[in-house]
Amino acid sequence: MIGRLLQPNDSAGGQPLTLRARWVFPVVGPPLEQGMVEISDGWITAVHDRPGPCTHDLGNVAIIPGLVNAHTHLELSDVTVPLQPARPFTAWLRAVMGYRRSRASGSGDPAAAGQRSVIQGLTESTLNGTTSLGDIAGPGWQPLEMPSAQPRLVSFLELLGLAPEQAPVQLERAGKHLAAHGGAIRGLSPHAPYSVHPDLFRSLVDLAVTHRAPLAMHLAETQEELELLANGTGEFSRFLEELGVWRPDALPRGSRPLDYLRELARVENGLVVHGNYLAEDDIDFLAEQPNLSVVYCPRTHAYFGHEPHPWRRLIARRVNVAVGTDSRASNPDLSIWNELLWLRRLAPDFDPAALLELGSINGARALGLETSTGSVAPGKSADLAIVEFEPGNSGDPYAILFRPGNCITTAMSAGEWSRREAQSHADQVR
């Protein structure tokens, strides 16, 4: 077992470490059979397939980059099964709101309950090979001190305010979030066109530009959103009326996602979350904006029964497409590896090398982390995931990698193994 070979924190304290695996997938180059990854002080110093001594031969496994979850809601990680009903979408939103209320009423300290859920989600993510996340953080978010290897976290503060009078409070919250230090990289998330006034959205973009902060927005997620933008009618207008926040003049008639994309293009790293119903001219615009990424959440997309996602058309136009899990309110788990395996089944003809990029370097690029993570290369942080192969596989390395029976057994963040391996070692010592 891999746990018998690894020592917790092998390279974090300055001791050089060399790992050998049946296959190493650098992402920035071809797979290396019997590849070696050399690590020192939490950084990768060399990647090669030359014979030589190694600290740990991991055996019949792959070393891949630590996976990147470009969009998730960790605050909902304590949801045990996806919430029902999935359709209509506003009914699911009501279920999410009801779940939050029930959790708050059942806990003496709702903020503490939310923090526990975030820690639960981070732990689950780490144990599934994720080493970087883009998290949508709700009110009361606080930096976390994890007891073991912690994923690299980009915290996008969620902001809502369809009424103009809500803008000053939301802008103050956003400014404080971006000005704070420690715990995570800070970004902003104006939630969606149906929940943020256009003037507030533009002001939040201005703030992100000033702070050089990333910005993420749920956009082109549902057809009902498009109807609200175009006509001010439909399911969303009724939903917002029930909440007492709808104003017929809040959104200019004839609005569309392209209006939001043009504003979003002003930030250094803009994330279009979901993008399920992007029109052709939206895609044309995205193809001209290398600072914009689309985050596709495959199993969440399937859960809601959306029309086929344009992810392959976007990639053909050289738009950066990353993968996210959304939340456990719409997904059975927070595993990016399971998202990739799901896509492998959905599109078996899709280039498997590009598939691995969706869950690694593309996500790092979306979050503005591509210089430090997302590939197995010298000078990058030692953020790795270990994929254990089914016995007896041979042939094309990518065909071996994406066999449905393979599983991620552990991850390393900045040279530090996940808690599961550290605990495994501790148990053996006892």
SULVEN-V871422 format. One record per pair of residues at least 24 apart in sequence whose ideal C-beta (glycine too) atoms are under 7 Angstrom apart, sorted by the first residue. I is the first residue (numbers start at 1). J is the second residue. If there is no record, write none. Layout:
i->I j->J
i->I j->J
This chain:
i->2 j->58
i->2 j->61
i->2 j->386
i->2 j->388
i->2 j->409
i->2 j->410
i->3 j->421
i->3 j->424
i->3 j->425
i->4 j->428
i->5 j->56
i->5 j->58
i->6 j->56
i->6 j->417
i->6 j->421
i->6 j->425
i->7 j->425
i->8 j->417
i->8 j->421
i->8 j->422
i->8 j->425
i->9 j->416
i->9 j->417
i->11 j->39
i->11 j->40
i->11 j->41
i->11 j->42
i->11 j->382
i->11 j->415
i->12 j->42
i->12 j->414
i->12 j->415
i->12 j->416
i->14 j->41
i->16 j->40
i->17 j->55
i->18 j->54
i->18 j->55
i->19 j->54
i->19 j->55
i->19 j->56
i->19 j->58
i->19 j->63
i->20 j->54
i->20 j->57
i->20 j->58
i->21 j->58
i->21 j->61
i->21 j->62
i->21 j->63
i->22 j->59
i->22 j->60
i->22 j->61
i->22 j->62
i->22 j->389
i->23 j->62
i->23 j->397
i->23 j->400
i->23 j->401
i->24 j->63
i->24 j->376
i->25 j->62
i->25 j->63
i->25 j->64
i->25 j->356
i->25 j->376
i->25 j->401
i->26 j->375
i->26 j->376
i->26 j->377
i->27 j->65
i->27 j->356
i->27 j->357
i->27 j->360
i->27 j->361
i->27 j->375
i->27 j->376
i->28 j->375
i->28 j->377
i->31 j->397
i->35 j->63
i->37 j->63
i->37 j->376
i->39 j->382
i->39 j->415
i->41 j->415
i->42 j->381
i->42 j->382
i->42 j->414
i->42 j->415
i->43 j->381
i->43 j->382
i->44 j->376
i->44 j->377
i->44 j->378
i->44 j->379
i->44 j->380
i->44 j->382
i->45 j->378
i->46 j->378
i->47 j->376
i->47 j->377
i->47 j->378
i->58 j->386
i->60 j->389
i->61 j->386
i->61 j->387
i->61 j->388
i->61 j->389
i->62 j->387
i->62 j->389
i->62 j->401
i->63 j->376
i->63 j->384
i->63 j->386
i->64 j->356
i->64 j->385
i->64 j->387
i->65 j->360
i->65 j->374
i->65 j->375
i->65 j->376
i->65 j->383
i->65 j->384
i->66 j->129
i->66 j->130
i->66 j->131
i->66 j->132
i->66 j->373
i->66 j->383
i->66 j->384
i->66 j->385
i->66 j->411
i->66 j->412
i->66 j->413
i->67 j->129
i->67 j->130
i->67 j->131
i->67 j->336
i->67 j->337
i->67 j->359
i->67 j->360
i->67 j->385
i->68 j->132
i->68 j->322
i->68 j->359
i->68 j->360
i->68 j->363
i->68 j->364
i->68 j->367
i->68 j->374
i->69 j->125
i->69 j->130
i->69 j->133
i->69 j->134
i->69 j->324
i->69 j->325
i->69 j->334
i->69 j->336
i->69 j->363
i->70 j->134
i->70 j->271
i->70 j->295
i->70 j->322
i->70 j->323
i->70 j->324
i->70 j->363
i->70 j->366
i->70 j->367
i->71 j->134
i->71 j->216
i->71 j->271
i->71 j->273
i->71 j->295
i->71 j->297
i->71 j->324
i->71 j->326
i->72 j->133
i->72 j->135
i->72 j->324
i->72 j->325
i->72 j->326
i->72 j->327
i->72 j->334
i->73 j->136
i->73 j->326
i->73 j->327
i->74 j->117
i->74 j->118
i->74 j->121
i->74 j->122
i->74 j->135
i->75 j->114
i->75 j->117
i->75 j->118
i->75 j->138
i->76 j->117
i->76 j->327
i->76 j->328
i->76 j->329
i->77 j->117
i->77 j->118
i->77 j->120
i->77 j->121
i->77 j->124
i->77 j->328
i->77 j->334
i->78 j->117
i->78 j->120
i->79 j->328
i->79 j->329
i->82 j->303
i->82 j->329
i->82 j->330
i->82 j->331
i->82 j->332
i->83 j->329
i->86 j->303
i->86 j->304
i->86 j->305
i->87 j->304
i->87 j->305
i->88 j->235
i->89 j->222
i->89 j->224
i->89 j->304
i->90 j->235
i->90 j->236
i->90 j->239
i->96 j->329
i->111 j->140
i->114 j->140
i->115 j->142
i->118 j->144
i->119 j->144
i->119 j->146
i->121 j->334
i->122 j->146
i->122 j->150
i->122 j->151
i->124 j->334
i->125 j->151
i->125 j->334
i->126 j->151
i->126 j->411
i->126 j->418
i->127 j->418
i->127 j->420
i->128 j->334
i->128 j->335
i->128 j->337
i->128 j->408
i->129 j->337
i->129 j->385
i->129 j->408
i->129 j->411
i->130 j->336
i->130 j->411
i->131 j->373
i->131 j->383
i->131 j->411
i->131 j->413
i->132 j->363
i->132 j->364
i->132 j->367
i->132 j->369
i->132 j->373
i->132 j->383
i->134 j->216
i->134 j->271
i->134 j->367
i->136 j->189
i->143 j->182
i->143 j->183
i->143 j->184
i->144 j->183
i->147 j->419
i->148 j->418
i->148 j->419
i->148 j->422
i->149 j->412
i->149 j->413
i->149 j->416
i->149 j->417
i->149 j->418
i->149 j->419
i->150 j->413
i->151 j->413
i->152 j->369
i->152 j->373
i->153 j->184
i->153 j->185
i->154 j->184
i->154 j->185
i->154 j->187
i->154 j->214
i->154 j->367
i->155 j->184
i->155 j->185
i->155 j->186
i->155 j->187
i->156 j->187
i->156 j->188
i->156 j->189
i->156 j->216
i->157 j->188
i->157 j->189
i->158 j->189
i->158 j->191
i->159 j->188
i->159 j->189
i->159 j->190
i->159 j->191
i->159 j->196
i->159 j->204
i->160 j->191
i->160 j->195
i->160 j->196
i->161 j->196
i->161 j->197
i->161 j->200
i->162 j->195
i->162 j->196
i->162 j->197
i->162 j->245
i->162 j->247
i->162 j->250
i->163 j->197
i->163 j->245
i->163 j->247
i->164 j->197
i->164 j->199
i->167 j->197
i->167 j->199
i->167 j->200
i->167 j->203
i->170 j->200
i->171 j->203
i->171 j->207
i->174 j->204
i->174 j->207
i->175 j->207
i->178 j->207
i->178 j->211
i->178 j->213
i->186 j->213
i->187 j->213
i->187 j->214
i->187 j->215
i->187 j->216
i->188 j->213
i->188 j->215
i->189 j->216
i->189 j->217
i->190 j->217
i->191 j->218
i->192 j->217
i->192 j->218
i->192 j->219
i->192 j->221
i->192 j->225
i->193 j->219
i->193 j->225
i->193 j->229
i->193 j->260
i->194 j->225
i->194 j->228
i->194 j->236
i->194 j->240
i->197 j->250
i->198 j->251
i->201 j->263
i->202 j->263
i->205 j->263
i->205 j->264
i->205 j->266
i->205 j->267
i->208 j->267
i->209 j->266
i->209 j->267
i->212 j->268
i->214 j->267
i->214 j->269
i->214 j->271
i->214 j->367
i->214 j->368
i->215 j->264
i->215 j->267
i->215 j->270
i->216 j->271
i->216 j->273
i->217 j->260
i->217 j->264
i->217 j->272
i->217 j->273
i->218 j->273
i->218 j->274
i->219 j->257
i->219 j->260
i->219 j->272
i->219 j->273
i->219 j->274
i->219 j->275
i->220 j->257
i->220 j->274
i->220 j->275
i->220 j->276
i->220 j->277
i->220 j->278
i->220 j->282
i->221 j->274
i->221 j->276
i->223 j->277
i->226 j->277
i->229 j->255
i->229 j->256
i->230 j->254
i->230 j->255
i->230 j->256
i->257 j->282
i->258 j->282
i->258 j->285
i->261 j->285
i->261 j->286
i->264 j->292
i->265 j->289
i->265 j->291
i->265 j->292
i->267 j->291
i->268 j->368
i->269 j->366
i->269 j->367
i->269 j->368
i->271 j->295
i->271 j->366
i->276 j->301
i->276 j->306
i->276 j->309
i->278 j->310
i->283 j->310
i->283 j->313
i->283 j->314
i->283 j->317
i->283 j->319
i->286 j->314
i->286 j->319
i->287 j->317
i->287 j->318
i->287 j->319
i->293 j->320
i->293 j->322
i->293 j->365
i->293 j->366
i->294 j->319
i->294 j->321
i->295 j->322
i->295 j->324
i->295 j->366
i->296 j->321
i->296 j->323
i->297 j->324
i->297 j->325
i->297 j->326
i->298 j->323
i->298 j->339
i->298 j->342
i->298 j->343
i->299 j->331
i->299 j->339
i->299 j->342
i->300 j->326
i->300 j->330
i->300 j->331
i->303 j->330
i->303 j->331
i->304 j->330
i->315 j->354
i->320 j->362
i->320 j->365
i->320 j->366
i->321 j->358
i->321 j->362
i->322 j->358
i->322 j->362
i->322 j->363
i->322 j->366
i->323 j->358
i->323 j->359
i->323 j->363
i->337 j->408
i->341 j->402
i->341 j->404
i->344 j->402
i->352 j->398
i->352 j->402
i->353 j->398
i->381 j->414
i->382 j->412
i->382 j->414
i->382 j->415
i->383 j->412
i->383 j->413
i->383 j->414
i->384 j->411
i->384 j->412
i->385 j->411
i->386 j->410
